[in-house]
Amino acid sequence: MIGTLVFVLAFLAIGLSVVLAAMRSGRPPAGSKTETRATRRAWGVGLGVVIVLLGIAVPAVVLITNGDDHASQGIGGVELTSAQTNGRALFAKNCATCHSLAGSGAVGRVGPDLDTLNGGDLKPAFVLDAIQNGRARGNGQMPADLLFGNEAKDVAEYVSTVAGR
């Protein structure tokens, strides 16, 4: 958001500079004082400095404010632990094609909508059981053992944290 605002303001400043420079060019009205060469040179150098500074400042501000600092934020402003953040990435890779989950922007149609399953109140143990055993004990559409160990636990923690929010 800040990057966009800075970007727009920078282009407004450049546009206004161009308009002002255009208004200053041309013949002066009869009887008015003419600008000296030094004044015109100062305007040109000043305009050049402004453009160069904006060319450096705008990308610098965008790079500074556009970091990975939002990676630990889940839907609704929920702060995610590092395990849950890892679970979000694993969910996107392994589960989002089948399941819907607003926290990941997933809109799968094969498996159940995890935001509404159990009224949106999914316990980590329930999700972990589904990951380890599949549904219908591996004979349903969801196969067993999609993930193992800490990866399965991370996904279970993530889904239980953001489901229904």
TITORNU-206503 format. One record per residue (C-alpha): residue in one letter; y, x, z. Coordinates in steps of 0.1 Angstrom, whole numbers, padded with zeros to 4 digits, always signed. Layout:
BEGIN
AYXZ/...
***
This chain:
BEGIN
M+0000+0000+0000/I+0025+0028+0009/G+0015+0047-0022/T+0023+0017-0044/L+0056+0012-0027/V+0066+0049-0031/F+0055+0048-0067/V+0077+0017-0074/L+0107+0031-0056/A+0104+0064-0074/F+0105+0047-0108/L+0134+0026-0097/A+0153+0057-0088/I+0144+0074-0121/G+0155+0043-0140/L+0188+0040-0121/S+0194+0077-0128/V+0188+0072-0165/V+0211+0042-0166/L+0239+0060-0147/A+0235+0090-0169/A+0238+0068-0200/M+0269+0051-0186/R+0285+0085-0181/S+0279+0097-0217/G+0300+0089-0247/R+0337+0092-0252/P+0360+0087-0223/P+0386+0060-0226/A+0420+0070-0240/G+0443+0084-0213/S+0416+0092-0188/K+0408+0126-0174/T+0379+0143-0192/E+0351+0159-0172/T+0349+0196-0171/R+0319+0214-0183/A+0310+0224-0148/T+0310+0187-0137/R+0287+0178-0166/R+0264+0207-0158/A+0263+0197-0121/W+0253+0162-0131/G+0225+0175-0154/V+0212+0199-0127/G+0213+0172-0101/L+0195+0147-0122/G+0169+0174-0131/V+0164+0182-0094/V+0159+0145-0085/I+0133+0140-0112/V+0114+0172-0103/L+0115+0163-0066/L+0102+0128-0073/G+0076+0142-0096/I+0063+0163-0067/A+0071+0140-0037/V+0055+0109-0051/P+0021+0124-0058/A+0023+0143-0025/V+0029+0111-0005/V+0002+0093-0024/L-0023+0121-0017/I-0014+0123+0020/T-0016+0085+0026/N-0046+0079+0003/G-0072+0097+0023/D-0106+0085+0036/D-0090+0073+0068/H-0101+0037+0061/A-0138+0045+0057/S-0145+0035+0092/Q-0129+0001+0090/G-0152-0029+0084/I-0143-0064+0074/G-0118-0081+0097/G-0106-0048+0111/V-0138-0040+0129/E-0140-0003+0137/L-0174+0011+0125/T-0192+0040+0141/S-0203+0069+0119/A-0238+0054+0118/Q-0225+0020+0107/T-0203+0037+0081/N-0234+0054+0068/G-0252+0021+0070/R-0225+0005+0048/A-0231+0031+0021/L-0269+0027+0023/F-0266-0011+0022/A-0245-0008-0010/K-0271+0014-0026/N-0303-0003-0015/C-0295-0039-0005/A-0264-0052-0022/T-0282-0061-0055/C-0302-0088-0037/H-0282-0098-0007/S-0247-0113-0002/L-0226-0097+0025/A-0188-0101+0025/G-0183-0069+0045/S-0197-0049+0016/G-0184-0072-0012/A-0221-0078-0021/V-0229-0110-0041/G-0267-0107-0046/R-0285-0139-0055/V-0322-0130-0049/G-0322-0126-0011/P-0304-0147+0015/D-0267-0146+0022/L-0265-0124+0053/D-0232-0139+0063/T-0248-0173+0068/L-0284-0163+0078/N-0290-0173+0115/G-0255-0187+0116/G-0241-0152+0108/D-0254-0139+0141/L-0279-0112+0130/K-0293-0090+0157/P-0301-0054+0148/A-0338-0059+0157/F-0341-0088+0132/V-0325-0067+0104/L-0346-0037+0112/D-0378-0058+0112/A-0369-0071+0077/I-0362-0036+0065/Q-0395-0022+0079/N-0418-0051+0072/G-0402-0069+0043/R-0404-0106+0042/A-0437-0124+0042/R-0451-0092+0057/G-0445-0073+0024/N-0459-0100+0002/G-0426-0117-0005/Q-0397-0108-0027/M-0384-0082-0002/P-0408-0052-0001/A-0415-0034+0032/D-0402+0001+0040/L-0371+0001+0019/L-0355+0026+0043/F-0370+0047+0071/G-0359+0060+0105/N-0322+0065+0112/E-0312+0051+0077/A-0329+0018+0085/K-0313+0017+0119/D-0279+0025+0104/V-0282-0004+0080/A-0294-0027+0107/E-0264-0018+0129/Y-0240-0022+0101/V-0253-0056+0089/S-0254-0070+0124/T-0218-0058+0130/V-0202-0073+0099/A-0224-0103+0091/G-0206-0136+0095/R-0171-0121+0098/
***
